[in-house]
């Protein structure tokens, strides 16, 4: 089991969870009963478009920040 204690690692993990959650939402699966990953990503990163376009933009953003491997 891996424990994340570095704040940068925790923030990067959160971004990965949002990306995977949005991926599930594009397939019709709800991640939570609260705000959707789609709405969180759109508001925090000021991305525009439907779920698939926002997922593509967000994935590209994570690759540029070296959070997600290409």
C-alpha positions as CSV (number, residue, x, y, z in Angstrom):
1,X,0.0,0.0,0.0
2,X,1.2,3.5,-0.9
3,X,0.6,6.5,1.4
4,X,0.8,9.9,-0.1
5,X,2.0,12.5,2.4
6,X,3.5,15.2,0.1
7,X,0.9,17.9,-0.7
8,X,2.0,17.9,-4.3
9,X,1.4,14.2,-4.6
10,X,-2.0,14.5,-3.0
11,X,-3.0,17.3,-5.4
12,X,-1.8,15.2,-8.4
13,X,-3.8,12.2,-7.2
14,X,-6.9,14.4,-6.9
15,X,-6.5,15.5,-10.5
16,X,-6.2,11.9,-11.6
17,X,-9.3,10.9,-9.7
18,X,-11.2,13.8,-11.4
19,X,-10.0,12.7,-14.8
20,X,-11.0,9.1,-14.2
21,X,-14.4,10.2,-12.8
22,X,-15.1,12.3,-15.8
23,X,-14.2,9.3,-18.0
24,X,-16.8,7.3,-16.1
25,X,-19.4,10.1,-16.5
26,X,-18.9,10.1,-20.3
27,X,-20.1,6.4,-20.1
28,X,-23.2,7.3,-18.0
29,X,-21.9,6.3,-14.6
30,X,-22.3,8.7,-11.7
31,X,-19.2,9.1,-9.4
32,X,-20.9,10.8,-6.5
33,X,-24.2,12.2,-5.3
34,X,-22.7,15.7,-5.1
35,X,-21.1,17.8,-7.8
36,X,-20.1,15.9,-10.9
37,X,-16.4,15.7,-11.9
38,X,-17.5,17.5,-15.1
39,X,-18.7,20.5,-13.2
40,X,-15.7,20.6,-10.9
41,X,-13.2,20.4,-13.8
42,X,-15.1,23.1,-15.9
43,X,-15.2,25.5,-13.0
44,X,-11.7,25.0,-11.7
45,X,-9.9,24.9,-15.1
46,X,-12.3,27.1,-17.1
47,X,-12.8,24.5,-19.8
48,X,-15.6,24.7,-22.3
49,X,-17.6,22.1,-24.2
50,X,-19.4,18.8,-23.7
51,X,-18.1,16.0,-21.4
52,X,-16.0,14.3,-24.1
53,X,-14.4,17.6,-25.2
54,X,-13.7,18.6,-21.6
55,X,-12.2,15.2,-21.0
56,X,-9.9,15.5,-24.0
57,X,-8.8,19.1,-22.9
58,X,-8.3,18.0,-19.3
59,X,-6.3,14.9,-20.3
60,X,-4.0,17.1,-22.5
61,X,-3.6,19.5,-19.6
62,X,-2.6,16.7,-17.2
63,X,-0.1,15.4,-19.8
64,X,1.5,18.9,-20.2
65,X,1.8,19.2,-16.4
66,X,3.4,15.7,-16.2
67,X,0.7,14.4,-14.0
68,X,-0.4,11.9,-16.6
69,X,2.0,10.0,-18.8
70,X,1.6,10.3,-22.6
